Amino acid sequence: MSSILFEKKRVDVNRFGVRLTAILVGLCLSFYWQALPYFQQDIAAAVSLNRWLLPGLFSAGALLASGLAVFFIRLGDWRRLVLIGGLGSALALLGAALASGALWLMVCHGLAGLFAGLGLSVVVSCLGDTVKPVSSFAWALFVQALMAAGLFFLVPVFAPDVDPQQVLLALAGLAFLTVLLSRLLPTSGAKRLSLLSSRNSRADRQLLQVAIAGLLIFLGCGLFWSSHQLQFESVQPALGLGASAVMLLLLARVFGALLGAVVAAHRGFLLPVGMAGVLVLVAVVLLQVKPDKTGYLTAYGLLGAAGFFAAAYLMGLLAKLDSSGRFSPLILTIPLLAIVGAMVASAMLVSEQSLQWLSWSGVVFWALGLLFYAKVVRANGQLLTDHSVQSS
């Protein structure tokens, strides 16, 4: 008989209401990144800071929280963790809205990310415990991508009447909303941590390989995103790219995430991600041989769709192989680390040669990540299907 650290009355994580609540909590706590493009420049300029510093501190705080959550995510009450995360993030963002100096602003953004990362660690753990984690993560990414497209459409309508302080207050309100939503979450997941469970060195190695694969592929996506952000300002006047072009790129991400939710793991874990890798290579080559409006939109559309599509499989693979659930916060840690890396690249690399380097480096990272990914998938065979029974 195994000894269980915590025995709680648990809610089935596969219920539609639980998954929807987890996705909404994730959306509220991550909305900072959604609003980032529309207010980071104004806030940073007001206190003479680099525009990537404040979002970098928020992301670093979330990264730290998700890394620490590995040690307690299966021991604590998930409702209380989300409540603490939402309330702490809301208060920190409120402090940022009222801040009058650069140092206080930096501290508040870092703390907001720290508490948000705590709640987001619960979200990815909850979605990872479902019977079909690939589908669960794909729907979460679909909602995120759809919201990004909606914001791009709505912000120009309201932007003239909204200042950065009001944006921070709105973000604080969304973070506080998770305090109410936390009551609809389970107190713990479908996986239970046993004191008598022995360490499996083979399983640990495979989880490490998946983590490396995820880091490489997400870093590749981050480099593509950085090159797009840097290149867009220079090619927009020359190619005549307007709001409709940006909307098409955002909708490509929506399509990629939706395709991941529909396909899930019905075609296995390897073939879909391999095909996404081929699309990445085609996109980067297209940027070199067809540097016009059509080539630009097609290439970055393919990159966005492939990135959101593959992300669900990477997250789902790690959740599938983590039988104890103790490493589930890595599902959040890995893309956050890539985000921070992309921000550093955006802040440091601005020349035309750097843009070429960013694109081809992204391809190299994708290729290396796929090698690690394919090795783990082949080693596990039939285990990796969304129809397999999760351990409880």
VOGU-3710 file (C-alpha; in Angstrom, 3 decimals, decimal comma):
1> mssilfekkr> 0,000/0,000/0,000  1,441/3,346/-1,004  1,576/6,209/1,416  -0,131/9,291/0,065  1,018/12,681/1,229  -2,353/14,344/0,855  -5,748/12,720/0,455  -8,378/15,266/-0,573  -11,819/15,166/-2,062  -10,906/15,582/-5,681
11> vdvnrfgvrl> -12,820/16,799/-8,699  -12,431/14,994/-12,005  -9,986/17,100/-14,035  -11,518/15,746/-17,254  -14,819/17,500/-16,674  -15,504/20,247/-19,206  -16,153/22,828/-16,483  -12,833/22,133/-14,758  -10,837/22,354/-17,976  -12,642/25,542/-19,009
21> tailvglcls> -11,976/27,099/-15,603  -8,294/26,193/-15,797  -8,065/27,749/-19,267  -9,791/30,929/-18,065  -7,509/31,185/-15,025  -4,535/30,780/-17,345  -5,868/33,481/-19,655  -6,400/35,954/-16,794  -2,960/35,406/-15,258  -1,151/35,505/-18,615
31> fywqalpyfq> -3,042/38,483/-20,031  -0,020/40,648/-19,219  1,781/39,095/-22,197  -1,288/39,639/-24,384  -1,383/43,355/-23,574  2,410/43,679/-23,693  2,786/44,991/-27,285  0,330/47,827/-26,660  1,711/49,434/-23,513  5,309/48,369/-22,857
41> qdiaaavsln> 6,834/51,271/-24,803  4,779/53,951/-23,042  5,450/52,645/-19,540  9,168/52,164/-20,153  9,537/55,607/-21,724  7,843/57,281/-18,760  10,627/56,100/-16,420  13,479/55,943/-18,976  13,806/52,141/-19,040  14,520/49,704/-21,861
51> rwllpglfsa> 11,153/48,590/-23,230  12,009/44,912/-22,666  13,070/45,315/-19,031  9,645/45,341/-17,368  8,163/42,407/-19,341  11,479/40,640/-18,829  11,159/41,043/-15,054  7,538/39,811/-15,158  8,587/36,773/-17,208  11,585/36,113/-14,967
61> gallasglav> 9,315/36,210/-11,905  6,917/33,730/-13,489  9,872/31,554/-14,493  11,177/31,510/-10,922  7,753/30,599/-9,520  7,231/27,752/-11,992  10,700/26,391/-11,229  10,049/26,421/-7,485  6,580/24,913/-7,963  8,203/21,618/-8,962
71> ffirlgdwrr> 8,852/21,017/-5,255  5,328/21,611/-3,951  2,775/21,490/-6,779  1,549/18,021/-5,674  1,604/18,852/-1,983  -0,372/22,081/-1,783  -4,073/22,829/-2,210  -4,520/23,956/-5,819  -7,381/26,291/-4,965  -5,329/28,090/-2,349
81> lvligglgsa> -2,308/28,297/-4,648  -4,388/29,950/-7,383  -6,015/32,245/-4,827  -2,609/33,328/-3,506  -1,230/33,694/-7,024  -4,167/35,730/-8,305  -4,403/37,981/-5,265  -0,652/38,571/-5,112  -0,424/39,342/-8,825  -3,421/41,701/-8,611
91> lallgaalas> -1,902/43,654/-5,713  1,487/43,867/-7,446  -0,076/45,150/-10,675  -2,102/47,633/-8,664  1,159/48,801/-7,101  2,691/49,118/-10,578  -0,233/51,272/-11,702  0,334/53,615/-8,748  4,140/53,516/-8,914  5,969/56,810/-9,297
101> galwlmvchg> 9,564/55,612/-9,680  11,496/53,163/-11,856  12,694/50,960/-8,974  9,208/50,496/-7,501  7,825/49,808/-10,979  10,453/47,125/-11,572  9,783/45,460/-8,211  6,026/45,402/-8,811  6,358/43,866/-12,272  8,699/41,185/-10,959
111> laglfaglgl> 6,343/40,342/-8,070  3,331/40,295/-10,390  5,094/37,718/-12,559  6,143/35,675/-9,519  2,588/35,319/-8,219  1,162/34,807/-11,714  3,638/31,986/-12,275  2,392/30,299/-9,115  -1,183/30,222/-10,399  -0,122/29,277/-13,926
121> svvvsclgdt> 1,805/26,292/-12,542  -1,489/24,975/-11,186  -3,168/25,556/-14,554  -0,634/23,523/-16,550  -0,649/20,799/-13,889  -4,439/20,565/-14,057  -4,532/20,424/-17,869  -1,627/17,975/-17,899  -3,545/15,568/-15,647  -6,393/15,182/-18,146
131> vkpvssfawa> -6,769/12,004/-20,185  -6,028/13,972/-23,374  -3,388/16,541/-22,393  -2,470/17,382/-26,002  -6,051/18,390/-26,719  -6,347/20,271/-23,407  -3,208/22,314/-24,056  -4,188/22,905/-27,672  -7,531/24,394/-26,612  -5,751/26,581/-24,067
141> lfvqalmaag> -3,382/27,818/-26,795  -6,364/28,338/-29,119  -8,009/30,645/-26,572  -4,734/32,536/-26,114  -4,238/32,961/-29,876  -7,863/33,967/-30,403  -7,595/36,589/-27,659  -4,427/38,007/-29,240  -6,251/38,392/-32,553  -9,236/39,976/-30,819
151> lfflvpvfap> -7,043/42,446/-28,962  -5,382/43,546/-32,180  -8,828/44,321/-33,580  -10,170/46,050/-30,457  -7,159/48,013/-29,176  -7,161/50,639/-31,970  -10,804/51,383/-31,100  -10,141/52,031/-27,413  -6,446/53,036/-27,444  -6,967/56,822/-27,737
161> dvdpqqvlla> -8,937/56,852/-24,480  -6,740/54,431/-22,491  -3,405/55,170/-20,802  -0,850/52,636/-19,480  -2,015/53,133/-15,899  -5,532/52,077/-16,842  -4,132/49,030/-18,635  -2,304/47,959/-15,467  -5,476/48,471/-13,435  -7,401/46,302/-15,900
171> laglafltvl> -4,711/43,599/-15,657  -4,974/43,767/-11,879  -8,731/43,267/-12,167  -8,276/40,197/-14,374  -5,751/38,737/-11,942  -8,191/39,290/-9,075  -10,878/37,459/-11,065  -8,872/34,256/-10,619  -9,522/34,499/-6,866  -13,207/33,875/-7,643
181> lsrllptsga> -12,483/31,231/-10,287  -10,221/29,308/-7,918  -13,270/27,880/-6,121  -14,213/26,022/-9,309  -10,865/24,215/-9,535  -10,046/20,872/-7,895  -7,960/20,869/-4,728  -5,553/18,385/-6,313  -5,037/16,528/-9,562  -5,487/13,028/-10,944
191> krlsllssrn> -1,885/12,107/-10,181  -0,806/11,457/-6,617  2,642/11,656/-5,114  3,610/8,566/-3,157  6,282/8,457/-0,474  7,116/4,883/-1,390  7,403/5,392/-5,142  10,913/4,510/-6,285  12,967/6,695/-8,556  12,993/5,562/-12,170
201> sradrqllqv> 16,239/6,696/-13,741  15,049/5,774/-17,254  11,878/7,816/-16,868  13,871/10,724/-15,432  16,216/10,650/-18,428  13,285/10,689/-20,815  11,700/13,617/-19,012  15,021/15,436/-19,229  15,178/14,753/-22,955  11,643/16,060/-23,438
211> aiaglliflg> 12,545/19,158/-21,423  15,591/19,741/-23,623  13,524/19,159/-26,776  10,887/21,599/-25,570  13,458/24,215/-24,644  15,160/23,990/-28,043  11,924/24,117/-30,038  10,385/26,904/-27,961  13,645/28,835/-28,184  13,503/28,387/-31,956
221> cglfwsshql> 9,955/29,780/-31,917  11,149/32,658/-29,751  13,909/33,509/-32,220  11,424/33,478/-35,100  9,135/35,746/-33,093  12,048/38,097/-32,351  13,061/38,268/-36,008  9,462/39,019/-36,974  9,166/41,809/-34,395  12,442/43,373/-35,512
231> qfesvqpalg> 11,869/42,916/-39,230  8,266/44,078/-39,328  9,127/47,712/-38,600  11,606/47,815/-41,474  9,637/45,870/-44,097  6,211/47,319/-43,323  6,675/50,534/-45,357  8,465/48,778/-48,203  5,978/45,919/-48,588  2,867/47,884/-47,697
241> lgasavmlll> 1,926/45,664/-44,776  -1,036/47,009/-42,862  -3,355/45,903/-40,105  -4,914/43,211/-42,295  -1,498/41,591/-42,753  -0,887/41,444/-39,011  -4,362/40,010/-38,472  -3,619/37,249/-40,987  -0,461/36,334/-39,071  -2,382/36,220/-35,793
251> larvfgallg> -5,138/34,101/-37,334  -2,489/31,650/-38,571  -1,604/31,003/-34,924  -5,283/30,505/-34,134  -5,511/27,958/-36,944  -2,386/26,127/-35,742  -3,726/25,814/-32,211  -7,187/24,772/-33,443  -5,654/22,121/-35,690  -3,729/20,794/-32,707
261> avvaahrgfl> -6,942/20,581/-30,664  -8,759/18,705/-33,432  -5,961/16,353/-34,458  -4,675/15,891/-30,882  -2,617/12,675/-30,806  -4,808/10,689/-33,200  -1,894/10,598/-35,659  0,651/9,814/-32,983  3,102/12,174/-31,378  5,899/12,103/-33,939
271> lpvgmagvlv> 4,409/12,654/-37,411  2,499/15,899/-36,639  5,492/17,582/-34,990  7,766/16,340/-37,772  5,471/17,906/-40,357  5,480/21,142/-38,359  9,285/21,073/-38,512  9,148/20,745/-42,299  6,856/23,778/-42,463  9,370/25,756/-40,402
281> lvavvllqvk> 12,160/24,923/-42,853  9,938/25,827/-45,831  9,043/29,143/-44,180  12,654/30,182/-43,547  13,703/29,235/-47,086  10,728/31,200/-48,423  11,933/34,301/-46,573  15,216/34,044/-48,464  13,943/33,309/-51,982  10,735/35,367/-52,024
291> pdktgyltay> 11,296/38,574/-50,022  8,010/40,182/-51,046  4,668/40,684/-49,320  3,328/37,250/-50,254  6,510/35,491/-49,164  6,670/37,395/-45,900  3,069/36,706/-44,917  3,203/33,068/-45,989  6,475/32,410/-44,175  5,561/34,002/-40,852
301> gllgaagffa> 2,062/32,569/-41,082  3,549/29,077/-41,398  5,957/29,753/-38,521  3,166/30,924/-36,234  0,852/28,039/-37,090  3,614/25,439/-36,746  4,747/26,861/-33,410  1,287/26,836/-31,796  0,544/23,408/-33,270  3,747/21,794/-31,995
311> aaylmgllak> 3,543/23,473/-28,587  0,516/21,381/-27,582  2,362/18,163/-28,421  5,451/19,169/-26,474  3,394/20,041/-23,417  1,289/16,904/-23,763  4,326/14,649/-24,129  5,885/15,917/-20,928  2,570/15,479/-19,095  2,177/11,932/-20,414
321> ldssgrfspl> 5,625/10,806/-19,322  5,439/12,458/-15,900  3,547/9,692/-14,098  3,911/11,304/-10,657  3,008/14,782/-11,862  5,760/16,348/-9,792  7,458/17,861/-12,849  4,312/19,305/-14,440  5,364/22,953/-13,755  8,158/22,373/-16,290
331> iltipllaiv> 5,408/22,621/-18,905  5,313/26,304/-17,989  8,994/26,751/-17,132  10,285/25,673/-20,532  8,353/28,149/-22,746  8,937/30,922/-20,191  12,674/30,348/-20,431  12,375/30,621/-24,197  10,361/33,844/-23,868  13,051/35,409/-21,699
341> gamvasamlv> 15,662/34,299/-24,247  13,669/35,866/-27,083  13,424/39,146/-25,152  17,181/39,197/-24,676  17,655/38,568/-28,399  15,215/41,349/-29,273  17,021/43,782/-27,002  20,511/42,966/-28,306  20,181/42,049/-31,995  18,870/44,735/-34,312
351> seqslqwlsw> 20,931/44,641/-37,524  19,923/43,057/-40,825  22,626/40,407/-40,409  21,209/39,593/-36,977  17,789/38,960/-38,485  19,258/36,366/-40,852  21,094/34,811/-37,904  17,922/34,686/-35,829  15,935/32,871/-38,528  18,515/30,192/-39,292
361> sgvvfwalgl> 19,336/29,729/-35,621  15,640/29,051/-35,080  15,806/26,272/-37,700  18,853/24,720/-36,013  17,149/24,772/-32,592  14,016/23,201/-34,083  16,060/20,420/-35,738  17,978/19,602/-32,550  14,782/19,683/-30,525  13,091/17,288/-32,939
371> lfyakvvran> 15,951/14,803/-32,540  15,452/14,653/-28,762  11,678/14,603/-29,190  11,719/11,762/-31,735  14,032/9,669/-29,567  11,647/9,810/-26,607  8,538/9,148/-28,708  10,067/6,083/-30,359  11,211/4,735/-27,002  7,689/4,794/-25,561
381> gqlltdhsvq> 5,639/3,423/-28,450  1,996/2,777/-27,680  2,152/4,480/-24,304  1,962/7,857/-25,999  -1,646/8,015/-27,091  -4,272/10,314/-25,763  -6,450/7,272/-25,208  -4,110/5,673/-22,689  -5,249/5,662/-19,099  -3,631/8,216/-16,848
391> ss> -2,215/6,985/-13,577  -4,231/8,027/-10,580
//
